[in-house]
């Protein structure tokens, strides 16, 4: 687990809700407090895609993930926060898309079995005019190894820096 402070809040927010900074991610959940409080569950409702005559839910328009892609959610979030007033609080937990996660982990350690990894997570929290990022790994089963955590921590920092995000490591 890694905690990072975003040094340029405005630039980060542009990439987060209006740009492509988190396009390879899925939205797990979120909370946004403005004039009213919003709570988001990123889990896809499969029943929404099923018609009355279909019982197998095998529609071609059914999203391929358990959670909503950030690309399909960020516009709605942007519309809720745009304007002259900044949110009072905001927290979103995103996960790297599973195929991207396995590709990254396997590239770093090709001989390692990472089938125990469920999600590579990042929590984005805005509070008191500051943004902090916290990484995490959700596992299907307990393992002693921290290889996936370490690879994720290293690669998310590298990815965000390459995208122009100025970060400070928090202790």
Secondary structure, 3 states (H helix, E strand, C coil): CCEEEECCHHHHHHHHHHCCCCCCEEEEEEEEECCCEEEEECECCHHHHCCCCCCCCCCCCCCCCCEEEHHHCHHHHHHHHCCCCCCCEEEEEEEECHHHHHHHHHHHCCCCCCCCEEEEEEEEEEECCEEEEEEEEEECCCCCCCHHHHHHHHHHHHHHHHCCCCEEECC
